[in-house]
Amino acid sequence: MMMMLGLILAGLVLLGIGGEALVRGGISIGRHLHMSPHMVGLVIVGFGTSMPELAVSINAVTSGTSAIAVGNVVGSNIANLWLILPVAALILPIVKPNRLFFPDGAVLLVASAAIPLIGIQTGIIPRWQGGVMLAVLVLLGIGEFFRSRREIKQKDLFHDDEDQAIVAPEDVPDRALVAVIMTLAGLGAVVYGADLLVDGASQAARSFGVSEAFIGLSVVAIGTSLPELAGSGMAAWRGHSDLAYGNVIGSSIFNALCVLGAAIAVGPVTIPREIVSVDAWVMIGAVVMTLVFTASKRGLSRFEALIMLAFYVGYMTWRYQTGHV
């Protein structure tokens, strides 16, 4: 029992330290590359914190358990939208993003809808579909990078002082190399911390008689989303709601296109029928709820965050009781 508690405590400490370093380093890199805070969250922090999902899914496919890879992607995205983002909003309400629906929201919705569509197929999913998903993500990333640079440069012509105050807080590193090292160190800390916490939580769950299947859906999916929790939670704590939102949306897009795309490309992958008929649609519902709630003038409020958390608890409870896990 003491070892389990030690793993959980060490994981939490590393998540806190790593999340702080990741946010500070990411903001500094964004300043040097003339990227907006939203873009920093979407690309640098969002994609970086999805590395655990990528590692788990590829390992699952190569081990012959592709269902775990698909469940990890879907479960992590549901946790991102109904757990991670609401927690960040409880710390600091999420201000309505300028590009809520297009392109970010639209891309996430289409990428999420693609999962049940390709899952309708029977047999092994062709590897070329995974390649297409990866290519789409690369094109989106390149387009968003140049779009962000243009937006920042245009704003700097009129609101230089204001934007610099947002993008480059006084306590982030000034040198680009230091920022890169801090970002990589922070990412490593949150990934390793998440791994320790998952190990400790899994051992604790087994000691209480919880099924292996439910551990996979809950502990593994939530555990691989802990870097997002550290990144978004720390960003909200530091007053960057746009970075917190971008982290969750970027991570979810990365999961749907890169993590699943890479798993399919490595192959062979078959999406389980129960995920196609239940969980994938829950994920799409979580995307729609997030966009609708955040679309109001006040953005995502603490009250709406509590509603999303209640949906997540209800979903997890239902999945456990129905035994479909």
Secondary structure, 3 states (H helix, E strand, C coil): CHHHHHHHHHHHHHHHHHHHHHHHHHHHHHHHCCCCHHHHHHHHHHHHCCHHHHHHHHHHHHCCCHHHHHHHHHHHHHHHHHHHHHHHHHHCCECCCCCHHHHHHHHHHHHHHHHHHHHCCCCCCCHHHHHHHHHHHHHHHHHHHHHHHHHHHHHHHHHHHHHHHHHCCCCCCCCHHHHHHHHHHHHHHHHHHHHHHHHHHHHHHHHCCCCHHHHHHHHHHHHHCHHHHHHHHHHHHCCCHHHHHHHHHHHHHHHHHHHHHHHHHHCCCCCCHHHHHHHHHHHHHHHHHHHHHHCCCCCECHHHHHHHHHHHHHHHHHHHHHCCC
